Each structure stands twice: as structure tokens, then as C-alpha cells.
């Protein structure tokens, strides 16, 4: 399976917010690691759409990008598309979708 990956506006914004936080509080190395781990997760999802766990409360799947950040996503098998919904920092409990 090679699903198309589409970023929602929320996923773009939340990704940028996480990068901004890292730029403000951490090093370039941490930022590079977050970006690398994000790309690894996306590649995992391309080949294994169900790599993340389903969260019935969120009604979507989530995969751990780093110890602090989940990537929330939805799978549409009929169009072979994965929608990236949001990058959720685990310190912002509880997780709720927009």
C-alpha cells in the first residue's frame, strides 16, 4: 500500500507551533530530531496505515512521533488517503479534536 498523505490546515498549524516552541526553548538538534521523527512516522504510515492505535474518544488514529508529541490522523481506504489531523503535545492534556 502506498497511500497519499495530506496535511490538514490544523496539522500544518500545530506542526509549526511545535517547531516554534522548540526554537524558543530547545536547540537546533532537538528541532532537527523532531522533523526527522515526523518524516519517519509519515513513511511508516505510507507502508502501514494502521501503525498507529485507534482512539475511540478521538475517533481517529494516533502515532507517537516523539515522547512528547502524537500525530493524529485518519485513514480513507476508498481514496487511499491519509489525512494528518494534528500534532498533539502530550503536555496539553486531555487530547480533544477541534
C-alpha positions in Angstrom: 0.0 0.0 0.0 1.2 3.4 -0.8 -1.3 5.9 0.5 -1.3 9.6 -0.3 -0.5 11.8 2.7 -2.5 15.1 3.0 -1.8 17.7 5.7 -4.9 19.5 7.0 -4.6 23.1 7.9 -4.7 22.2 11.6 -1.8 19.8 11.2 0.3 22.5 9.4 -0.5 25.0 12.2 0.2 22.5 15.1 3.4 21.4 13.4 4.5 25.0 13.1 3.5 25.7 16.7 5.6 22.8 17.9 8.6 24.0 15.8 8.2 27.5 17.3 8.1 26.1 20.8 11.3 24.1 20.1 13.0 27.1 18.6 12.2 29.2 21.6 13.1 26.6 24.3 15.4 24.0 22.8 18.3 23.5 20.4 18.6 23.1 16.7 19.4 19.5 17.3 16.1 18.9 19.0 14.3 20.6 16.2 16.1 18.5 13.6 15.2 15.4 15.6 11.5 16.3 15.7 11.4 16.9 12.0 13.3 13.6 11.3 11.0 11.7 13.5 7.9 13.3 11.9 9.2 12.2 8.5 9.9 8.7 9.8 6.3 8.4 11.1 4.9 9.6 7.8 6.9 7.0 6.0 5.7 4.3 8.4 2.1 5.3 7.7 2.7 5.1 4.0 3.5 1.5 4.2 1.4 0.5 7.3 -1.7 2.7 7.5 -2.7 1.1 10.8 0.6 1.5 12.6 -1.0 4.0 15.0 -3.5 3.0 17.6 -7.2 3.9 17.2 -8.5 6.2 19.9 -12.3 5.7 20.3 -12.6 9.0 22.2 -11.0 11.0 19.3 -12.4 8.8 16.6 -9.1 8.8 14.8 -5.7 7.0 15.0 -2.6 8.3 16.7 1.1 7.5 16.4 3.8 8.7 18.7 6.3 11.0 17.0 8.4 11.8 20.0 8.0 11.1 23.7 6.0 14.3 23.9 4.1 14.5 20.6 1.4 12.4 19.0 0.4 12.7 15.3 -3.3 12.3 14.9 -4.6 11.0 11.6 -7.5 9.5 9.7 -7.4 6.8 7.0 -9.7 6.7 4.0 -9.1 3.4 2.3 -11.5 4.1 -0.6 -9.4 7.0 -1.8 -6.1 5.6 -0.5 -5.6 8.8 1.5 -4.3 9.5 5.0 -5.2 12.9 6.5 -2.8 14.3 9.1 -5.1 16.0 11.6 -2.9 17.5 14.3 0.4 17.2 16.1 -0.6 17.0 19.8 1.9 17.9 22.6 1.2 15.4 25.4 1.6 18.1 28.0 -1.6 19.7 26.7 -3.9 17.1 28.3 -6.5 16.0 27.5 -6.5 15.4 23.8 -9.6 16.7 22.1 -10.1 17.3 18.4 -11.2 20.7 17.1 
